[in-house]
Amino acid sequence: MKRKASAAWQGGLKNGQGTLTTGSGILSGTPYSFNARFEEGKGTNPEELIAAAHAGCFSMALSAELEKNGIYAERIDTSATVALEKAAEGFAITAVHLDVRAKAPGADEPAFQNAAETAKAGCPVSRVLNATITLDARLET
């Protein structure tokens, strides 16, 4: 399985503009820019897209881990916060924090925490990132 996306950029770093397009078409000419990445400008940015990918990947992985134990989640809500920091060698994604709330009838706290930690370590997006990944997982009743 392979997925594809493309980016087009015009201009210099700070005054340029770009667009992102995904193979599925869900993003089609979506704008991104220096302002959207390093300030509060309109548009998206690579780190926001990584956060969305990580939240989605983790939620699916947690669902799979719970299901292995015969538990079916009614709802899993995950947010991911990506930290982009400047170091001597340039900018790097240094950390991702996953914040998850799940409603999973029949799950006890130890089993849920184990499933969440396993999902965090095993989701493909976690595995591709060279960053510290932290997790705050809460089971709701």
Beta strands, then each sheet from edge to edge (+ up, - down):
strand 1: 5-10
strand 2: 17-22
strand 3: 30-33
strand 4: 75-87
strand 5: 90-103
strand 6: 132-140
sheet 1: 1+ 2- 3+
sheet 2: 4+ 5- 6-
end
